[in-house]
């Protein structure tokens, strides 16, 4: 819903730009995403975290059980669900937002977040209760994926 005059102005400008494109027979060409290799890595990571959730649910580690499984990282208790939710949030929201921002240190920020995510997932994979289960394999695959964030042009 349009709520402000500036939004109305943007809609009107967009309409006339679109109309001009139609009249001249030109098409809108989307801008290329910067750092396509990092975008691909993020998208693959999204699939991997979804796989961890799917296998956990299938093996009976539902939301309540994941909240009850805790480990100590950096001298603080943290629940399995908190770790997985944070990684999912970063892969689906924060990383794409950073990549799209085009800010000078966005890749460095993404790397910093990812180091924390990878460390937490690695520690989660060390829990004995998951040993020799498909869930451990999915967690290990996610951990490995997070450890191989590709370098991008302009990366520091």
BAGUNU-27535 format. One record per atom (N, C-alpha, C, O): residue number from 1; x, y, z. Coordinates in steps of 0.2 Angstrom, whole numbers, plus 5000, padded with zeros to 4 digits. Example, Ala and Ser with C-alpha at 12.3 -4.5 7.8 and 13.67 -1.06 7.14 Angstrom:
<drenmars>
[drenmar 1; [5066; 4972; 5039]],
[drenmar 1; [5062; 4978; 5039]],
[drenmar 1; [5066; 4984; 5039]],
[drenmar 1; [5071; 4983; 5042]],
[drenmar 2; [5064; 4989; 5035]],
[drenmar 2; [5068; 4995; 5036]],
[drenmar 2; [5064; 5000; 5039]],
[drenmar 2; [5067; 5006; 5040]],
</drenmars>
This chain:
<drenmars>
[drenmar 1; [5004; 4994; 5000]],
[drenmar 1; [5000; 5000; 5000]],
[drenmar 1; [5004; 5006; 5000]],
[drenmar 1; [5009; 5007; 5004]],
[drenmar 2; [5003; 5011; 4996]],
[drenmar 2; [5006; 5017; 4996]],
[drenmar 2; [5004; 5022; 5001]],
[drenmar 2; [4998; 5023; 5002]],
[drenmar 3; [5009; 5024; 5005]],
[drenmar 3; [5007; 5028; 5011]],
[drenmar 3; [5010; 5035; 5011]],
[drenmar 3; [5007; 5039; 5015]],
[drenmar 4; [5015; 5037; 5008]],
[drenmar 4; [5017; 5044; 5008]],
[drenmar 4; [5018; 5047; 5001]],
[drenmar 4; [5017; 5043; 4996]],
[drenmar 5; [5019; 5053; 5001]],
[drenmar 5; [5019; 5057; 4995]],
[drenmar 5; [5025; 5055; 4991]],
[drenmar 5; [5025; 5054; 4985]],
[drenmar 6; [5031; 5053; 4994]],
[drenmar 6; [5037; 5051; 4991]],
[drenmar 6; [5036; 5044; 4987]],
[drenmar 6; [5038; 5043; 4982]],
[drenmar 7; [5032; 5040; 4991]],
[drenmar 7; [5030; 5034; 4988]],
[drenmar 7; [5026; 5034; 4982]],
[drenmar 7; [5027; 5031; 4977]],
[drenmar 8; [5021; 5039; 4982]],
[drenmar 8; [5017; 5040; 4976]],
[drenmar 8; [5021; 5043; 4970]],
[drenmar 8; [5020; 5041; 4965]],
[drenmar 9; [5026; 5047; 4972]],
[drenmar 9; [5030; 5050; 4967]],
[drenmar 9; [5035; 5045; 4964]],
[drenmar 9; [5036; 5045; 4958]],
[drenmar 10; [5037; 5040; 4968]],
[drenmar 10; [5041; 5035; 4965]],
[drenmar 10; [5037; 5030; 4960]],
[drenmar 10; [5039; 5028; 4955]],
[drenmar 11; [5031; 5029; 4962]],
[drenmar 11; [5026; 5025; 4958]],
[drenmar 11; [5025; 5028; 4952]],
[drenmar 11; [5025; 5025; 4946]],
[drenmar 12; [5023; 5035; 4952]],
[drenmar 12; [5022; 5038; 4946]],
[drenmar 12; [5028; 5039; 4941]],
[drenmar 12; [5027; 5037; 4935]],
[drenmar 13; [5034; 5040; 4944]],
[drenmar 13; [5040; 5040; 4940]],
[drenmar 13; [5041; 5033; 4937]],
[drenmar 13; [5043; 5032; 4931]],
[drenmar 14; [5040; 5028; 4941]],
[drenmar 14; [5041; 5021; 4938]],
[drenmar 14; [5036; 5019; 4932]],
[drenmar 14; [5038; 5016; 4927]],
[drenmar 15; [5030; 5022; 4933]],
[drenmar 15; [5025; 5021; 4928]],
[drenmar 15; [5027; 5024; 4922]],
[drenmar 15; [5027; 5021; 4916]],
[drenmar 16; [5029; 5030; 4922]],
[drenmar 16; [5031; 5034; 4916]],
[drenmar 16; [5038; 5031; 4913]],
[drenmar 16; [5038; 5031; 4906]],
[drenmar 17; [5042; 5029; 4917]],
[drenmar 17; [5048; 5025; 4914]],
[drenmar 17; [5046; 5019; 4910]],
[drenmar 17; [5049; 5017; 4905]],
[drenmar 18; [5042; 5015; 4914]],
[drenmar 18; [5040; 5009; 4911]],
[drenmar 18; [5036; 5010; 4904]],
[drenmar 18; [5037; 5007; 4899]],
[drenmar 19; [5032; 5015; 4904]],
[drenmar 19; [5028; 5017; 4898]],
[drenmar 19; [5033; 5019; 4892]],
[drenmar 19; [5031; 5017; 4887]],
[drenmar 20; [5038; 5023; 4894]],
[drenmar 20; [5043; 5025; 4889]],
[drenmar 20; [5046; 5019; 4886]],
[drenmar 20; [5048; 5019; 4880]],
[drenmar 21; [5048; 5014; 4890]],
[drenmar 21; [5051; 5008; 4888]],
[drenmar 21; [5046; 5004; 4883]],
[drenmar 21; [5049; 5002; 4878]],
[drenmar 22; [5040; 5004; 4885]],
[drenmar 22; [5035; 5000; 4881]],
[drenmar 22; [5035; 5004; 4874]],
[drenmar 22; [5035; 5001; 4869]],
[drenmar 23; [5034; 5011; 4874]],
[drenmar 23; [5033; 5014; 4868]],
[drenmar 23; [5039; 5014; 4863]],
[drenmar 23; [5039; 5014; 4857]],
[drenmar 24; [5045; 5013; 4866]],
[drenmar 24; [5051; 5013; 4862]],
[drenmar 24; [5053; 5006; 4860]],
[drenmar 24; [5058; 5005; 4857]],
[drenmar 25; [5050; 5001; 4863]],
[drenmar 25; [5051; 4994; 4862]],
[drenmar 25; [5058; 4991; 4866]],
[drenmar 25; [5060; 4986; 4864]],
[drenmar 26; [5060; 4995; 4871]],
[drenmar 26; [5066; 4993; 4874]],
[drenmar 26; [5064; 4988; 4880]],
[drenmar 26; [5058; 4989; 4883]],
[drenmar 27; [5068; 4984; 4882]],
[drenmar 27; [5067; 4980; 4888]],
[drenmar 27; [5071; 4982; 4894]],
[drenmar 27; [5077; 4985; 4893]],
[drenmar 28; [5069; 4981; 4900]],
[drenmar 28; [5073; 4982; 4906]],
[drenmar 28; [5078; 4977; 4907]],
[drenmar 28; [5077; 4971; 4907]],
[drenmar 29; [5084; 4979; 4907]],
[drenmar 29; [5090; 4974; 4908]],
[drenmar 29; [5092; 4974; 4915]],
[drenmar 29; [5094; 4979; 4918]],
[drenmar 30; [5091; 4969; 4919]],
[drenmar 30; [5093; 4969; 4926]],
[drenmar 30; [5101; 4969; 4927]],
[drenmar 30; [5104; 4967; 4923]],
[drenmar 31; [5103; 4973; 4932]],
[drenmar 31; [5110; 4974; 4933]],
[drenmar 31; [5113; 4967; 4936]],
[drenmar 31; [5109; 4963; 4939]],
[drenmar 32; [5119; 4966; 4934]],
[drenmar 32; [5122; 4960; 4936]],
[drenmar 32; [5124; 4960; 4943]],
[drenmar 32; [5125; 4965; 4946]],
[drenmar 33; [5123; 4954; 4947]],
[drenmar 33; [5124; 4954; 4954]],
[drenmar 33; [5132; 4955; 4955]],
[drenmar 33; [5136; 4951; 4951]],
[drenmar 34; [5134; 4959; 4959]],
[drenmar 34; [5141; 4959; 4961]],
[drenmar 34; [5143; 4952; 4964]],
[drenmar 34; [5139; 4950; 4968]],
[drenmar 35; [5149; 4950; 4963]],
[drenmar 35; [5152; 4944; 4967]],
[drenmar 35; [5147; 4938; 4966]],
[drenmar 35; [5145; 4935; 4971]],
[drenmar 36; [5146; 4936; 4959]],
[drenmar 36; [5142; 4930; 4958]],
[drenmar 36; [5144; 4923; 4962]],
[drenmar 36; [5140; 4919; 4964]],
[drenmar 37; [5151; 4922; 4963]],
[drenmar 37; [5153; 4916; 4966]],
[drenmar 37; [5151; 4916; 4973]],
[drenmar 37; [5150; 4911; 4976]],
[drenmar 38; [5151; 4922; 4976]],
[drenmar 38; [5149; 4922; 4983]],
[drenmar 38; [5141; 4922; 4984]],
[drenmar 38; [5138; 4918; 4988]],
[drenmar 39; [5137; 4924; 4979]],
[drenmar 39; [5130; 4923; 4979]],
[drenmar 39; [5128; 4916; 4978]],
[drenmar 39; [5124; 4913; 4982]],
[drenmar 40; [5132; 4912; 4974]],
[drenmar 40; [5131; 4905; 4973]],
[drenmar 40; [5132; 4901; 4979]],
[drenmar 40; [5129; 4897; 4981]],
[drenmar 41; [5138; 4903; 4983]],
[drenmar 41; [5140; 4900; 4989]],
[drenmar 41; [5134; 4901; 4994]],
[drenmar 41; [5132; 4897; 4998]],
[drenmar 42; [5131; 4907; 4995]],
[drenmar 42; [5126; 4909; 4999]],
[drenmar 42; [5120; 4905; 4998]],
[drenmar 42; [5117; 4902; 5002]],
[drenmar 43; [5118; 4904; 4991]],
[drenmar 43; [5112; 4900; 4989]],
[drenmar 43; [5113; 4893; 4991]],
[drenmar 43; [5108; 4889; 4993]],
[drenmar 44; [5119; 4890; 4990]],
[drenmar 44; [5120; 4883; 4992]],
[drenmar 44; [5120; 4882; 4999]],
[drenmar 44; [5118; 4877; 5002]],
[drenmar 45; [5122; 4887; 5003]],
[drenmar 45; [5122; 4887; 5010]],
[drenmar 45; [5115; 4887; 5013]],
[drenmar 45; [5113; 4883; 5018]],
[drenmar 46; [5110; 4890; 5010]],
[drenmar 46; [5103; 4890; 5011]],
[drenmar 46; [5101; 4883; 5011]],
[drenmar 46; [5097; 4881; 5015]],
[drenmar 47; [5102; 4880; 5005]],
[drenmar 47; [5100; 4873; 5004]],
[drenmar 47; [5103; 4868; 5010]],
[drenmar 47; [5099; 4864; 5012]],
[drenmar 48; [5109; 4869; 5011]],
[drenmar 48; [5112; 4865; 5016]],
[drenmar 48; [5109; 4866; 5023]],
[drenmar 48; [5108; 4861; 5027]],
[drenmar 49; [5108; 4872; 5025]],
[drenmar 49; [5105; 4873; 5032]],
[drenmar 49; [5097; 4870; 5032]],
[drenmar 49; [5095; 4868; 5037]],
[drenmar 50; [5094; 4871; 5026]],
[drenmar 50; [5087; 4868; 5026]],
[drenmar 50; [5088; 4860; 5026]],
[drenmar 50; [5083; 4857; 5029]],
[drenmar 51; [5093; 4857; 5024]],
[drenmar 51; [5094; 4850; 5024]],
[drenmar 51; [5095; 4848; 5031]],
[drenmar 51; [5093; 4843; 5034]],
[drenmar 52; [5099; 4852; 5035]],
[drenmar 52; [5100; 4850; 5042]],
[drenmar 52; [5094; 4851; 5046]],
[drenmar 52; [5092; 4846; 5050]],
[drenmar 53; [5090; 4856; 5045]],
[drenmar 53; [5083; 4856; 5048]],
[drenmar 53; [5079; 4850; 5046]],
[drenmar 53; [5075; 4847; 5050]],
[drenmar 54; [5078; 4848; 5040]],
[drenmar 54; [5074; 4843; 5037]],
[drenmar 54; [5076; 4836; 5041]],
[drenmar 54; [5072; 4832; 5043]],
[drenmar 55; [5083; 4835; 5041]],
[drenmar 55; [5085; 4829; 5044]],
[drenmar 55; [5084; 4829; 5051]],
[drenmar 55; [5082; 4824; 5054]],
[drenmar 56; [5085; 4834; 5054]],
[drenmar 56; [5084; 4835; 5062]],
[drenmar 56; [5077; 4833; 5063]],
[drenmar 56; [5075; 4829; 5068]],
[drenmar 57; [5072; 4836; 5060]],
[drenmar 57; [5065; 4835; 5061]],
[drenmar 57; [5063; 4827; 5059]],
[drenmar 57; [5060; 4824; 5063]],
[drenmar 58; [5066; 4825; 5054]],
[drenmar 58; [5065; 4818; 5052]],
[drenmar 58; [5067; 4813; 5058]],
[drenmar 58; [5064; 4808; 5059]],
[drenmar 59; [5073; 4815; 5061]],
[drenmar 59; [5076; 4810; 5066]],
[drenmar 59; [5073; 4812; 5073]],
[drenmar 59; [5075; 4809; 5078]],
[drenmar 60; [5068; 4816; 5074]],
[drenmar 60; [5064; 4818; 5080]],
[drenmar 60; [5067; 4823; 5084]],
[drenmar 60; [5065; 4825; 5089]],
[drenmar 61; [5072; 4827; 5081]],
[drenmar 61; [5075; 4833; 5084]],
[drenmar 61; [5070; 4839; 5082]],
[drenmar 61; [5073; 4843; 5078]],
[drenmar 62; [5064; 4839; 5085]],
[drenmar 62; [5060; 4845; 5083]],
[drenmar 62; [5062; 4851; 5087]],
[drenmar 62; [5067; 4851; 5090]],
[drenmar 63; [5058; 4857; 5086]],
[drenmar 63; [5060; 4863; 5088]],
[drenmar 63; [5061; 4863; 5096]],
[drenmar 63; [5066; 4865; 5098]],
[drenmar 64; [5057; 4860; 5100]],
[drenmar 64; [5058; 4859; 5107]],
[drenmar 64; [5064; 4855; 5109]],
[drenmar 64; [5067; 4857; 5114]],
[drenmar 65; [5065; 4850; 5105]],
[drenmar 65; [5071; 4846; 5107]],
[drenmar 65; [5077; 4850; 5105]],
[drenmar 65; [5082; 4849; 5109]],
[drenmar 66; [5077; 4853; 5100]],
[drenmar 66; [5083; 4857; 5098]],
[drenmar 66; [5084; 4863; 5103]],
[drenmar 66; [5090; 4865; 5104]],
[drenmar 67; [5079; 4866; 5106]],
[drenmar 67; [5080; 4871; 5111]],
[drenmar 67; [5083; 4868; 5117]],
[drenmar 67; [5087; 4871; 5121]],
[drenmar 68; [5082; 4862; 5118]],
[drenmar 68; [5084; 4858; 5124]],
[drenmar 68; [5092; 4856; 5124]],
[drenmar 68; [5095; 4854; 5129]],
[drenmar 69; [5094; 4855; 5118]],
[drenmar 69; [5101; 4853; 5117]],
[drenmar 69; [5106; 4859; 5117]],
[drenmar 69; [5105; 4863; 5112]],
[drenmar 70; [5110; 4859; 5122]],
[drenmar 70; [5114; 4865; 5123]],
[drenmar 70; [5121; 4863; 5123]],
[drenmar 70; [5123; 4857; 5125]],
[drenmar 71; [5126; 4867; 5121]],
[drenmar 71; [5133; 4866; 5122]],
[drenmar 71; [5136; 4873; 5124]],
[drenmar 71; [5133; 4878; 5123]],
[drenmar 72; [5142; 4873; 5126]],
[drenmar 72; [5145; 4879; 5129]],
[drenmar 72; [5150; 4881; 5123]],
[drenmar 72; [5155; 4878; 5122]],
[drenmar 73; [5149; 4887; 5121]],
[drenmar 73; [5154; 4890; 5116]],
[drenmar 73; [5156; 4897; 5119]],
[drenmar 73; [5152; 4901; 5121]],
[drenmar 74; [5162; 4898; 5120]],
[drenmar 74; [5165; 4904; 5123]],
[drenmar 74; [5162; 4906; 5130]],
[drenmar 74; [5160; 4911; 5131]],
[drenmar 75; [5162; 4900; 5133]],
[drenmar 75; [5160; 4900; 5140]],
[drenmar 75; [5153; 4902; 5142]],
[drenmar 75; [5151; 4904; 5147]],
[drenmar 76; [5149; 4902; 5136]],
[drenmar 76; [5141; 4903; 5137]],
[drenmar 76; [5137; 4897; 5134]],
[drenmar 76; [5139; 4895; 5129]],
[drenmar 77; [5132; 4895; 5137]],
[drenmar 77; [5128; 4890; 5134]],
[drenmar 77; [5124; 4893; 5129]],
[drenmar 77; [5121; 4899; 5129]],
[drenmar 78; [5123; 4889; 5124]],
[drenmar 78; [5119; 4891; 5118]],
[drenmar 78; [5116; 4885; 5115]],
[drenmar 78; [5118; 4879; 5115]],
[drenmar 79; [5109; 4885; 5113]],
[drenmar 79; [5105; 4880; 5111]],
[drenmar 79; [5106; 4878; 5104]],
[drenmar 79; [5108; 4883; 5100]],
[drenmar 80; [5106; 4872; 5102]],
[drenmar 80; [5106; 4870; 5095]],
[drenmar 80; [5102; 4874; 5091]],
[drenmar 80; [5104; 4876; 5085]],
[drenmar 81; [5095; 4875; 5093]],
[drenmar 81; [5091; 4879; 5089]],
[drenmar 81; [5093; 4886; 5088]],
[drenmar 81; [5092; 4889; 5082]],
[drenmar 82; [5096; 4889; 5093]],
[drenmar 82; [5099; 4896; 5092]],
[drenmar 82; [5104; 4896; 5087]],
[drenmar 82; [5105; 4901; 5083]],
[drenmar 83; [5109; 4891; 5087]],
[drenmar 83; [5114; 4891; 5082]],
[drenmar 83; [5111; 4890; 5075]],
[drenmar 83; [5113; 4894; 5070]],
[drenmar 84; [5107; 4885; 5074]],
[drenmar 84; [5104; 4884; 5067]],
[drenmar 84; [5100; 4890; 5065]],
[drenmar 84; [5100; 4892; 5059]],
[drenmar 85; [5096; 4893; 5069]],
[drenmar 85; [5092; 4899; 5067]],
[drenmar 85; [5096; 4905; 5065]],
[drenmar 85; [5095; 4909; 5061]],
[drenmar 86; [5102; 4906; 5069]],
[drenmar 86; [5106; 4911; 5068]],
[drenmar 86; [5110; 4910; 5061]],
[drenmar 86; [5110; 4915; 5057]],
[drenmar 87; [5112; 4904; 5059]],
[drenmar 87; [5115; 4903; 5053]],
[drenmar 87; [5110; 4904; 5047]],
[drenmar 87; [5112; 4906; 5042]],
[drenmar 88; [5104; 4901; 5048]],
[drenmar 88; [5099; 4902; 5043]],
[drenmar 88; [5097; 4909; 5042]],
[drenmar 88; [5097; 4911; 5036]],
[drenmar 89; [5097; 4913; 5047]],
[drenmar 89; [5095; 4920; 5047]],
[drenmar 89; [5101; 4924; 5043]],
[drenmar 89; [5100; 4928; 5038]],
[drenmar 90; [5107; 4922; 5044]],
[drenmar 90; [5113; 4925; 5041]],
[drenmar 90; [5113; 4923; 5033]],
[drenmar 90; [5114; 4928; 5029]],
[drenmar 91; [5112; 4917; 5032]],
[drenmar 91; [5112; 4915; 5025]],
[drenmar 91; [5106; 4917; 5021]],
[drenmar 91; [5107; 4919; 5015]],
[drenmar 92; [5100; 4918; 5024]],
[drenmar 92; [5094; 4920; 5020]],
[drenmar 92; [5093; 4928; 5020]],
[drenmar 92; [5090; 4931; 5016]],
[drenmar 93; [5096; 4931; 5025]],
[drenmar 93; [5094; 4939; 5026]],
[drenmar 93; [5101; 4943; 5026]],
[drenmar 93; [5102; 4947; 5022]],
[drenmar 94; [5105; 4942; 5031]],
[drenmar 94; [5111; 4946; 5032]],
[drenmar 94; [5116; 4946; 5026]],
[drenmar 94; [5118; 4951; 5023]],
[drenmar 95; [5118; 4940; 5024]],
[drenmar 95; [5123; 4939; 5018]],
[drenmar 95; [5120; 4942; 5012]],
[drenmar 95; [5124; 4946; 5009]],
[drenmar 96; [5114; 4940; 5010]],
[drenmar 96; [5111; 4944; 5004]],
[drenmar 96; [5111; 4951; 5004]],
[drenmar 96; [5112; 4955; 5000]],
[drenmar 97; [5109; 4954; 5010]],
[drenmar 97; [5109; 4961; 5011]],
[drenmar 97; [5116; 4964; 5011]],
[drenmar 97; [5116; 4969; 5008]],
[drenmar 98; [5120; 4961; 5014]],
[drenmar 98; [5127; 4964; 5013]],
[drenmar 98; [5130; 4964; 5006]],
[drenmar 98; [5133; 4969; 5004]],
[drenmar 99; [5129; 4958; 5002]],
[drenmar 99; [5131; 4958; 4995]],
[drenmar 99; [5127; 4963; 4991]],
[drenmar 99; [5131; 4966; 4987]],
[drenmar 100; [5121; 4964; 4992]],
[drenmar 100; [5117; 4969; 4988]],
[drenmar 100; [5119; 4976; 4990]],
[drenmar 100; [5118; 4980; 4986]],
[drenmar 101; [5122; 4977; 4996]],
[drenmar 101; [5123; 4984; 4998]],
[drenmar 101; [5128; 4988; 4994]],
[drenmar 101; [5128; 4994; 4993]],
[drenmar 102; [5133; 4984; 4992]],
[drenmar 102; [5139; 4987; 4988]],
[drenmar 102; [5143; 4991; 4993]],
[drenmar 102; [5147; 4995; 4990]],
[drenmar 103; [5142; 4991; 4999]],
[drenmar 103; [5147; 4995; 5004]],
[drenmar 103; [5154; 4992; 5003]],
[drenmar 103; [5155; 4987; 5002]],
[drenmar 104; [5158; 4997; 5005]],
[drenmar 104; [5165; 4995; 5005]],
[drenmar 104; [5168; 4989; 5009]],
[drenmar 104; [5171; 4985; 5006]],
[drenmar 105; [5165; 4988; 5015]],
[drenmar 105; [5168; 4983; 5019]],
[drenmar 105; [5162; 4977; 5020]],
[drenmar 105; [5162; 4974; 5024]],
[drenmar 106; [5158; 4977; 5015]],
[drenmar 106; [5152; 4972; 5016]],
[drenmar 106; [5155; 4965; 5015]],
[drenmar 106; [5153; 4960; 5019]],
[drenmar 107; [5160; 4963; 5011]],
[drenmar 107; [5163; 4957; 5011]],
[drenmar 107; [5167; 4955; 5017]],
[drenmar 107; [5166; 4949; 5019]],
[drenmar 108; [5170; 4960; 5020]],
[drenmar 108; [5174; 4959; 5026]],
[drenmar 108; [5169; 4957; 5032]],
[drenmar 108; [5170; 4953; 5036]],
[drenmar 109; [5163; 4961; 5032]],
[drenmar 109; [5158; 4960; 5037]],
[drenmar 109; [5155; 4953; 5036]],
[drenmar 109; [5154; 4949; 5041]],
[drenmar 110; [5154; 4951; 5030]],
[drenmar 110; [5151; 4944; 5028]],
[drenmar 110; [5156; 4939; 5031]],
[drenmar 110; [5154; 4934; 5034]],
[drenmar 111; [5162; 4940; 5030]],
[drenmar 111; [5167; 4935; 5032]],
[drenmar 111; [5167; 4934; 5039]],
[drenmar 111; [5168; 4929; 5042]],
[drenmar 112; [5167; 4940; 5043]],
[drenmar 112; [5167; 4940; 5050]],
[drenmar 112; [5161; 4936; 5053]],
[drenmar 112; [5162; 4932; 5057]],
[drenmar 113; [5155; 4938; 5050]],
[drenmar 113; [5149; 4934; 5052]],
[drenmar 113; [5150; 4926; 5051]],
[drenmar 113; [5148; 4922; 5055]],
[drenmar 114; [5153; 4925; 5045]],
[drenmar 114; [5153; 4918; 5043]],
[drenmar 114; [5158; 4914; 5048]],
[drenmar 114; [5157; 4908; 5049]],
[drenmar 115; [5164; 4917; 5050]],
[drenmar 115; [5168; 4914; 5054]],
[drenmar 115; [5165; 4912; 5061]],
[drenmar 115; [5166; 4906; 5063]],
[drenmar 116; [5160; 4916; 5063]],
[drenmar 116; [5157; 4914; 5069]],
[drenmar 116; [5152; 4908; 5068]],
[drenmar 116; [5151; 4904; 5072]],
[drenmar 117; [5148; 4909; 5062]],
[drenmar 117; [5143; 4904; 5060]],
[drenmar 117; [5147; 4897; 5059]],
[drenmar 117; [5145; 4892; 5062]],
[drenmar 118; [5153; 4897; 5056]],
[drenmar 118; [5156; 4891; 5055]],
[drenmar 118; [5159; 4888; 5061]],
[drenmar 118; [5158; 4882; 5062]],
[drenmar 119; [5161; 4892; 5066]],
[drenmar 119; [5164; 4889; 5072]],
[drenmar 119; [5158; 4886; 5076]],
[drenmar 119; [5159; 4881; 5079]],
[drenmar 120; [5152; 4889; 5076]],
[drenmar 120; [5147; 4887; 5080]],
[drenmar 120; [5144; 4880; 5077]],
[drenmar 120; [5143; 4875; 5081]],
[drenmar 121; [5144; 4880; 5071]],
[drenmar 121; [5141; 4874; 5067]],
[drenmar 121; [5146; 4868; 5068]],
[drenmar 121; [5145; 4862; 5069]],
[drenmar 122; [5153; 4870; 5068]],
[drenmar 122; [5158; 4865; 5069]],
[drenmar 122; [5157; 4862; 5076]],
[drenmar 122; [5158; 4856; 5077]],
[drenmar 123; [5156; 4866; 5081]],
[drenmar 123; [5156; 4864; 5088]],
[drenmar 123; [5149; 4859; 5088]],
[drenmar 123; [5149; 4854; 5092]],
[drenmar 124; [5144; 4861; 5085]],
[drenmar 124; [5138; 4857; 5085]],
[drenmar 124; [5139; 4850; 5082]],
[drenmar 124; [5136; 4845; 5085]],
[drenmar 125; [5143; 4850; 5077]],
[drenmar 125; [5145; 4844; 5074]],
[drenmar 125; [5149; 4839; 5079]],
[drenmar 125; [5150; 4833; 5077]],
[drenmar 126; [5152; 4842; 5084]],
[drenmar 126; [5156; 4838; 5088]],
[drenmar 126; [5152; 4834; 5094]],
[drenmar 126; [5155; 4830; 5098]],
[drenmar 127; [5145; 4836; 5094]],
[drenmar 127; [5141; 4833; 5099]],
[drenmar 127; [5141; 4825; 5098]],
[drenmar 127; [5139; 4823; 5093]],
[drenmar 128; [5142; 4821; 5104]],
[drenmar 128; [5141; 4814; 5103]],
[drenmar 128; [5135; 4812; 5101]],
[drenmar 128; [5134; 4806; 5098]],
[drenmar 129; [5129; 4815; 5103]],
[drenmar 129; [5123; 4812; 5102]],
[drenmar 129; [5121; 4812; 5094]],
[drenmar 129; [5117; 4808; 5092]],
[drenmar 130; [5125; 4816; 5090]],
[drenmar 130; [5124; 4815; 5083]],
[drenmar 130; [5129; 4811; 5079]],
[drenmar 130; [5128; 4810; 5073]],
[drenmar 131; [5133; 4808; 5083]],
[drenmar 131; [5138; 4804; 5080]],
[drenmar 131; [5135; 4798; 5076]],
[drenmar 131; [5130; 4795; 5079]],
[drenmar 132; [5138; 4796; 5070]],
[drenmar 132; [5135; 4791; 5066]],
[drenmar 132; [5128; 4792; 5064]],
[drenmar 132; [5124; 4787; 5064]],
[drenmar 133; [5126; 4798; 5063]],
[drenmar 133; [5119; 4799; 5061]],
[drenmar 133; [5119; 4803; 5055]],
[drenmar 133; [5124; 4807; 5053]],
[drenmar 134; [5114; 4803; 5051]],
[drenmar 134; [5113; 4807; 5045]],
[drenmar 134; [5114; 4814; 5047]],
[drenmar 134; [5116; 4818; 5043]],
[drenmar 135; [5111; 4816; 5053]],
[drenmar 135; [5111; 4823; 5055]],
[drenmar 135; [5119; 4825; 5056]],
[drenmar 135; [5120; 4831; 5054]],
[drenmar 136; [5123; 4821; 5058]],
[drenmar 136; [5130; 4823; 5059]],
[drenmar 136; [5133; 4824; 5052]],
[drenmar 136; [5137; 4829; 5051]],
[drenmar 137; [5131; 4820; 5047]],
[drenmar 137; [5134; 4821; 5040]],
[drenmar 137; [5131; 4828; 5037]],
[drenmar 137; [5135; 4831; 5034]],
[drenmar 138; [5125; 4830; 5039]],
[drenmar 138; [5122; 4836; 5036]],
[drenmar 138; [5126; 4842; 5040]],
[drenmar 138; [5127; 4847; 5036]],
[drenmar 139; [5127; 4841; 5046]],
[drenmar 139; [5130; 4847; 5050]],
[drenmar 139; [5137; 4847; 5047]],
[drenmar 139; [5140; 4853; 5047]],
[drenmar 140; [5141; 4842; 5046]],
[drenmar 140; [5148; 4842; 5044]],
[drenmar 140; [5148; 4845; 5037]],
[drenmar 140; [5153; 4849; 5035]],
[drenmar 141; [5143; 4843; 5033]],
[drenmar 141; [5143; 4846; 5026]],
[drenmar 141; [5142; 4854; 5026]],
[drenmar 141; [5145; 4857; 5022]],
[drenmar 142; [5138; 4856; 5031]],
[drenmar 142; [5137; 4863; 5031]],
[drenmar 142; [5143; 4866; 5034]],
[drenmar 142; [5145; 4872; 5032]],
[drenmar 143; [5146; 4863; 5039]],
[drenmar 143; [5152; 4866; 5042]],
[drenmar 143; [5158; 4867; 5037]],
[drenmar 143; [5161; 4872; 5036]],
[drenmar 144; [5158; 4862; 5033]],
[drenmar 144; [5163; 4862; 5027]],
[drenmar 144; [5162; 4868; 5022]],
[drenmar 144; [5166; 4872; 5020]],
[drenmar 145; [5155; 4868; 5021]],
[drenmar 145; [5153; 4873; 5016]],
[drenmar 145; [5155; 4880; 5019]],
[drenmar 145; [5157; 4884; 5015]],
[drenmar 146; [5153; 4881; 5025]],
[drenmar 146; [5155; 4888; 5028]],
[drenmar 146; [5162; 4889; 5028]],
[drenmar 146; [5164; 4895; 5028]],
[drenmar 147; [5166; 4884; 5028]],
[drenmar 147; [5173; 4885; 5029]],
[drenmar 147; [5177; 4887; 5022]],
[drenmar 147; [5182; 4889; 5022]],
[drenmar 148; [5173; 4886; 5017]],
[drenmar 148; [5176; 4888; 5010]],
[drenmar 148; [5172; 4893; 5007]],
[drenmar 148; [5171; 4893; 5001]],
[drenmar 149; [5171; 4899; 5010]],
[drenmar 149; [5168; 4905; 5007]],
[drenmar 149; [5173; 4907; 5002]],
[drenmar 149; [5179; 4909; 5003]],
[drenmar 150; [5171; 4908; 4996]],
[drenmar 150; [5176; 4910; 4990]],
[drenmar 150; [5178; 4917; 4991]],
[drenmar 150; [5174; 4921; 4993]],
[drenmar 151; [5184; 4918; 4988]],
[drenmar 151; [5186; 4925; 4988]],
[drenmar 151; [5183; 4929; 4982]],
[drenmar 151; [5181; 4925; 4977]],
[drenmar 152; [5181; 4935; 4983]],
[drenmar 152; [5178; 4939; 4978]],
[drenmar 152; [5183; 4945; 4976]],
[drenmar 152; [5187; 4947; 4980]],
[drenmar 153; [5182; 4947; 4970]],
[drenmar 153; [5186; 4953; 4968]],
[drenmar 153; [5184; 4959; 4973]],
[drenmar 153; [5179; 4960; 4974]],
[drenmar 154; [5190; 4962; 4975]],
[drenmar 154; [5189; 4967; 4980]],
[drenmar 154; [5189; 4965; 4987]],
[drenmar 154; [5188; 4969; 4992]],
[drenmar 155; [5189; 4958; 4988]],
[drenmar 155; [5189; 4955; 4995]],
[drenmar 155; [5196; 4957; 4998]],
[drenmar 155; [5201; 4957; 4996]],
[drenmar 156; [5195; 4958; 5005]],
[drenmar 156; [5201; 4960; 5009]],
[drenmar 156; [5202; 4954; 5013]],
[drenmar 156; [5207; 4954; 5017]],
</drenmars>
